[in-house]
């Protein structure tokens, strides 16, 4: 009788354990194009390519991405400009994948420009669920050029107005918390800080903090809106 009870208990324990299934992986040749322009308005095509990447559709285990829609790939990737390979080569892994995302704010893409031609594109990684880290590239002297410092943005990719980029972040690590909107311009191979618009407060019920929340909603909802 004791053996039967143990077996029954063991069966009950096993039966309530969640079942985790690995996502089905498949090999895929990748070529993703980005159309950008140099300062003289000459058109170029930058491409992110992999001759053989291992990919899978996001599952519930890939908590930062949309299940069944976002495609996560690992392998060796190379950037091309107008069909010619560059020296920018990257290895993506399962823990740090190259992502084809269904949501534009979460994936690699050209930075949207309110005025002028799009001159910057990014390879975007997520540092947390909300914070994005963007490696950015421009065309300088007919060559693909990576900026030495990266852009950090919260919840959405930064957007452009001519040569100005505005990147929102949420700061809660200093003397208060709230949204900050950083204005930057690119100078050759580096981003230059121009100014910041901050709504930091120690009180989430303060007018200053609420104004920051309002500004973030406006920033997200309209390409033409920039915080001033």
Secondary structure, DSSP 4 states (H G I P E B T S, - for coil): -HHHHHHHHHHHHHHTSPP--PPPPEEEEEEEEEEEE-TT--EEEEEEEEEEEEEEE--TT-TTS-TTTSEEEEEEEEEEETTEEEEEEEEE-SSS-EEE-SSGGGS-EEPPBSSS----EEEEEESSSSEEEEEEEEEETTEEEE-SS-EEEESS--EEETTEEEEEEEE-SSSSBEEEEEEEEEETTEEEEEEEEE--BS-TTSHHHHHHHHHHHHHHH-TT----
